[in-house]
Amino acid sequence: MTACIVGWAHTPFGKLEGETVESLIVRVAQEALADAGVEPKNIDEIMLGHFNGGFSAQDFTASLVLQAASDLRFKRATRVENACATGSAAVHQAIRAIEANASRLVLVVGVEQMTTTPAAEIGRNLLKASYVREEANIEGGFAGIFGKIAGAYFQKYGDQSDALARIAAKNHKNGVGNPFAQMRKDLGYEFCRAESEKNPYVAGPLKRTDCSLVSDGAAAVVLADIETALKMDKAVVFRAAEHVQDFLPMSKRDIVKFEGCGEAWRRALARAGVQLGDLSLVETHDCFTIAELIEYEAMGLVREGQGAAAIREGLTEKNGKLPINPSGGLKAKGHPIGATGVSMHALASMQLTGTAAAMQIKDASLAGIFNMGGAAVANYVSILERLR
């Protein structure tokens, strides 16, 4: 690969009072440029990941990044959108620009403001990332879609409620160490496992603790070509960056397999010339705990139908064979849609440069990222390694 991450920035995720889409964009853009030691005038191109889908009255948001510095005026700026994988889509577009020798330095920003939207409208906005013709009337919105996936998985492989609760508990425990996380509270397995007034069923077998949070937030990364990156203070290189798009209708796929996820992982590992076991950690897309469970299987950690074994045997704990979501994942960190993929790349870069503080995986050398849009429709895998 020819692209490196040379700087990053990250806001807290959550209900951010007094912020706007514009203020979040400006904040992380300025901070990422400062972190990289890059003057705005030297940026060649800007990519903005912003799903929107009705969350913000302001659309056509790419030029808002220019508000971060007057020297960004007249730079190429493009908004990128691919449902919940919007952030990674923006990152991968920046890589393509560098690989094509069209840009030397690219600023990538991911943003979303969701909490100012009424709950019923949030559900309608998110359902736009489903196949509306067949799936718009599924009860429970997008939670209902993953509730349906969980129900189908349970029917095929048996009740997995214990495994889902363990995944939720793991990610909430990890989230305590993430200063950017929306929920920094170790809820414990028993709370996540039991139905209660504070943890009711939401859709199918999914309870509240199985669902990621409605969030505001932003993250940014600065990408550079390798020649430029070698002159910078720090550089994290892309060993691989693969994107696989699958059919949108769930009726055209086996919804318990996440085949697009599996294909993206196979391509990325082959491109990087590594095996899954070589990775020090993975940040994966746990929009719902059932998604993380199926992703264990799709990435090849365990065989199909054996996802529960991975969490039961501690393989994915911070001290396990392959730590997954040491940041707390979407479950604890939050899921401001356009920011999520950029956040994953920033947090993985922190791990590889030894600056992840309480989230740090000891001696992290290779990091994997999986970010998906819809129900495993848009599938992005990145494999990162520290260059300097």
C-alpha positions in Angstrom: 0.0 0.0 0.0 1.1 3.6 -0.5 -0.8 5.5 2.2 -0.1 6.1 5.8 -2.0 7.7 8.7 0.2 10.5 10.1 -2.2 12.3 12.5 -5.6 12.0 14.1 -8.1 13.6 16.4 -11.2 12.3 18.2 -14.0 14.1 20.1 -15.9 12.3 23.0 -18.9 10.5 21.7 -22.4 10.9 23.3 -25.0 13.6 23.6 -22.8 16.7 23.0 -24.7 19.8 24.1 -23.9 23.0 22.3 -22.2 21.3 19.4 -23.3 21.3 15.7 -22.2 19.2 12.7 -20.1 22.2 11.7 -18.5 22.8 15.1 -17.6 19.1 15.4 -16.1 19.0 11.9 -14.0 22.2 12.5 -12.8 20.9 15.9 -11.4 17.6 14.7 -10.0 18.9 11.4 -8.0 21.5 13.3 -6.8 19.0 15.9 -5.8 16.3 13.4 -3.8 18.8 11.3 -2.0 20.0 14.4 -1.4 16.4 15.5 0.1 15.6 12.2 2.2 18.8 12.1 0.7 19.6 8.7 -0.1 23.1 7.6 -3.6 23.5 6.1 -2.1 25.0 2.9 -0.3 21.7 2.2 -3.5 19.5 2.2 -4.3 18.4 -1.3 -7.8 17.0 -0.8 -10.5 16.6 1.8 -12.9 13.6 2.3 -15.9 14.0 4.7 -17.8 11.0 5.9 -21.3 12.1 6.8 -24.3 9.8 6.6 -26.9 12.4 7.5 -30.0 10.6 6.2 -32.2 13.3 7.8 -30.3 13.8 11.0 -29.1 17.3 10.0 -31.0 20.0 8.3 -27.7 21.0 6.7 -26.8 18.7 3.8 -24.0 19.3 1.2 -21.5 19.4 4.1 -18.2 18.7 2.4 -17.3 22.4 2.3 -17.9 22.8 6.1 -14.4 21.4 6.6 -13.0 24.5 4.9 -14.2 26.4 8.0 -11.4 24.9 9.9 -8.7 27.1 8.2 -8.8 29.8 5.5 -5.9 28.0 3.7 -8.3 25.1 3.0 -10.3 27.3 0.7 -10.3 26.0 -2.9 -9.1 22.5 -1.9 -11.0 19.6 -3.4 -13.6 18.4 -0.9 -16.0 15.5 -1.3 -18.7 14.1 1.0 -18.6 10.3 1.0 -21.6 8.1 2.2 -22.0 4.3 2.5 -24.4 3.8 5.5 -22.7 2.9 8.7 -19.5 2.3 6.9 -19.4 5.9 5.8 -16.3 6.7 7.8 -14.2 3.9 6.4 -15.5 4.7 2.9 -14.0 8.2 3.3 -10.7 6.8 4.5 -10.6 4.3 1.6 -11.4 7.1 -0.9 -8.4 9.0 0.5 -6.2 6.0 0.0 -7.3 5.8 -3.6 -6.5 9.4 -4.2 -3.0 8.9 -2.9 -2.5 5.6 -4.8 -3.5 7.4 -8.0 -0.9 10.1 -7.3 -3.7 12.7 -7.3 -2.9 13.7 -3.8 0.0 13.6 -1.4 -1.8 14.7 1.8 -5.5 14.1 2.4 -7.6 15.2 5.4 -10.4 12.8 6.3 -13.2 13.8 8.7 -16.1 11.7 9.9 -19.1 13.2 11.7 -22.6 12.7 12.8 -25.0 14.5 15.1 -27.9 12.1 16.0 -29.2 13.0 19.5 -31.0 16.2 18.5 -33.4 14.0 16.4 -36.6 12.6 18.0 -36.5 8.9 18.7 -39.1 7.8 16.1 -37.4 9.9 13.4 -34.0 8.3 14.3 -35.5 4.9 13.5 -36.9 6.1 10.2 -33.6 7.7 9.2 -31.6 4.5 10.0 -34.1 2.3 8.0 -33.0 4.2 4.9 -29.9 2.0 5.1 -32.1 -1.1 4.6 -33.8 -2.4 1.5 -36.9 -0.3 1.9 -39.0 -2.2 -0.6 -38.9 -5.3 1.6 -37.6 -4.3 5.0 -39.0 -0.9 5.9 -41.9 -2.3 7.9 -39.9 -4.6 10.1 -40.9 -3.8 13.6 -38.3 -2.1 15.7 -36.4 -0.3 12.9 -32.8 -1.3 12.4 -32.8 -3.0 15.8 -35.7 -5.1 14.3 -33.5 -6.0 11.4 -30.7 -7.3 13.6 -33.3 -8.9 15.9 -34.4 -10.8 12.9 -30.8 -11.8 12.2 -30.4 -12.9 15.8 -33.6 -14.9 15.7 -32.5 -16.7 12.6 -29.1 -17.4 14.1 -30.7 -18.7 17.3 -33.0 -21.0 15.3 -30.1 -22.5 13.4 -27.5 -22.8 16.2 -29.5 -22.5 19.5 -30.1 -19.8 22.0 -27.0 -17.6 22.2 -28.2 -15.2 24.9 -25.2 -16.1 27.1 -22.8 -15.3 24.4 -24.4 -11.9 23.5 -24.4 -10.9 27.2 -20.7 -11.8 27.4 -19.9 -9.7 24.4 -21.9 -6.7 25.8 -20.1 -7.1 29.2 -16.7 -7.4 27.6 -17.2 -4.2 25.5 -18.6 -2.2 28.4 -15.7 -3.3 30.6 -13.2 -2.2 27.8 -15.1 1.1 27.4 -14.2 2.2 30.9 -10.7 2.8 29.7 -11.7 4.8 26.6 -11.7 8.5 27.3 -13.9 9.1 24.2 -16.5 6.5 25.0 -20.2 7.5 25.5 -20.7 4.9 28.2 -17.8 4.3 30.6 -19.4 1.9 32.9 -18.7 -1.8 33.6 -22.2 -3.2 33.5 -21.2 -6.8 34.2 -22.4 -10.1 32.7 -25.3 -10.6 35.0 -26.9 -7.2 34.2 -26.4 -7.7 30.5 -27.8 -11.3 30.6 -31.0 -10.6 32.6 -34.1 -8.9 31.3 -35.0 -6.0 33.6 -36.7 -2.6 33.7 -33.3 -1.0 32.8 -32.5 -3.7 30.3 -35.7 -4.7 28.4 -36.1 -6.6 25.2 -35.9 -4.3 22.2 -36.3 -6.5 19.2 -36.5 -10.3 19.0 -33.9 -11.7 21.4 -31.9 -8.5 21.6 -32.1 -6.5 24.8 -31.0 -2.8 25.3 -27.5 -3.9 26.3 -27.2 -5.7 22.9 -27.7 -2.4 21.0 -25.2 0.4 20.2 -26.0 3.9 21.3 -27.4 6.9 19.5 -24.5 9.3 19.4 -22.9 12.6 18.4 -19.3 12.8 17.6 -16.4 13.3 15.1 -13.0 11.9 14.3 -10.4 12.8 11.8 -7.2 11.4 10.3 -4.5 12.8 8.0 -3.2 10.5 5.3 0.0 10.9 3.4 2.0 9.0 0.8 4.9 6.9 2.1 7.6 9.3 0.9 5.9 12.2 2.8 5.1 10.0 5.8 8.7 9.0 6.3 9.5 12.6 7.1 6.7 12.9 9.7 6.9 12.3 13.4 4.7 9.2 13.2 3.3 7.0 10.5 0.9 4.0 10.4 0.9 2.3 7.1 -2.0 0.5 5.4 -0.9 -3.1 4.8 -4.3 -3.7 3.2 -7.6 -1.8 2.6 -10.4 -3.9 1.1 -14.0 -3.0 0.3 -16.6 -5.6 -0.6 -20.2 -4.7 -1.4 -23.0 -7.3 -1.1 -26.6 -7.4 -2.2 -28.8 -4.9 -0.3 -32.0 -7.1 0.2 -31.5 -9.6 3.0 -33.8 -11.9 1.0 -30.9 -12.4 -1.5 -28.4 -13.5 1.1 -27.9 -16.0 4.0 -28.3 -13.3 6.7 -26.5 -15.4 9.4 -23.3 -15.7 7.5 -22.1 -12.1 6.7 -20.5 -13.4 3.6 -19.3 -9.9 2.5 -17.5 -9.5 5.8 -15.8 -12.8 5.3 -14.8 -12.0 1.7 -13.4 -8.6 2.8 -11.3 -10.3 5.5 -10.0 -12.9 3.1 -8.9 -10.3 0.6 -7.3 -8.1 3.2 -5.3 -10.8 4.9 -4.1 -12.0 1.5 -3.2 -8.5 0.4 -1.3 -7.9 3.7 0.4 -11.3 3.5 -0.6 -12.1 7.1 -2.9 -14.5 8.9 -5.6 -13.5 11.4 -3.5 -14.8 14.2 -0.8 -12.4 13.4 -3.0 -9.4 14.4 -2.6 -7.8 17.8 -6.1 -6.6 17.9 -9.3 -5.9 15.9 -11.8 -3.1 16.1 -15.0 -4.6 14.7 -18.5 -3.3 14.0 -20.6 -4.3 16.9 -23.7 -2.2 16.1 -25.5 -5.1 17.8 -23.9 -7.9 19.8 -25.2 -10.5 17.3 -23.1 -8.7 14.7 -19.9 -9.1 16.7 -20.7 -12.8 17.3 -21.2 -13.5 13.6 -18.1 -11.4 12.7 -16.0 -13.8 14.8 -17.0 -16.5 12.4 -16.8 -14.4 9.2 -13.2 -13.3 10.0 -12.2 -16.9 10.5 -11.5 -16.8 14.3 -13.9 -19.8 14.7 -16.0 -22.0 12.5 -19.6 -21.1 11.5 -22.0 -21.5 14.4 -19.1 -21.5 16.9 -19.0 -17.8 17.7 -20.1 -18.4 21.2 -16.9 -20.4 21.9 -14.7 -17.4 21.1 -16.2 -15.2 23.8 -16.8 -18.1 26.3 -13.2 -19.1 26.1 -11.9 -15.6 26.4 -10.3 -15.4 23.0 -11.5 -11.9 22.3 -10.8 -10.4 25.8 -8.1 -7.7 26.1 -5.7 -10.4 27.3 -7.0 -13.1 24.9 -5.7 -14.6 21.7 -7.2 -11.8 19.6 -8.4 -8.8 21.6 -11.6 -7.5 19.9 -12.9 -4.0 20.5 -10.4 -2.9 23.2 -12.0 0.5 22.8 -15.3 -0.8 24.0 -16.6 -0.9 20.4 -19.7 0.8 19.1 -21.5 -0.8 22.1 -19.8 1.3 24.7 -18.0 4.0 22.6 -21.1 5.0 20.7 -22.0 5.0 17.0 -22.2 8.4 15.4 -22.6 6.9 11.9 -20.3 9.0 9.8 -17.6 9.1 12.4 -17.4 5.5 13.3 -15.1 4.2 10.6 -12.7 7.2 11.0 -12.7 6.6 14.8 -11.7 3.0 14.3 -8.7 4.0 12.2 -7.7 6.7 14.7 -8.0 4.3 17.7 -6.1 1.6 15.9 -3.3 4.1 15.1 -3.2 5.0 18.8 -2.7 1.3 19.6 0.1 0.9 17.1 1.9 4.0 18.3 1.6 3.0 22.0 -0.6 6.0 22.8 -3.9 4.3 23.6 -3.4 4.7 27.4 -5.8 2.5 29.3 -7.0 0.9 26.1 -3.5 -0.2 25.1 -2.8 -3.7 24.0 0.8 -4.6 25.0 3.3 -4.6 22.1 0.5 -4.1 19.5 2.1 -4.4 16.0 -0.7 -5.2 13.6 -4.3 -4.0 13.9 -7.4 -5.1 11.9 -10.5 -3.0 11.4 -13.9 -4.1 10.2 -16.6 -1.5 9.5 -19.8 -2.3 7.8 -22.8 -0.5 6.4 -26.3 -2.0 6.7 -26.6 -5.6 7.6 -23.2 -6.6 6.2 -23.8 -4.9 2.9 -20.9 -2.5 2.7 -17.9 -4.3 4.2 -14.5 -2.5 4.8 -11.4 -4.1 6.2 -8.2 -2.3 6.9 -5.0 -3.8 8.2 -2.6 -1.3 9.8 1.1 -1.5 10.9 3.4 1.1 12.4 5.9 2.4 9.9 7.6 4.8 12.3 
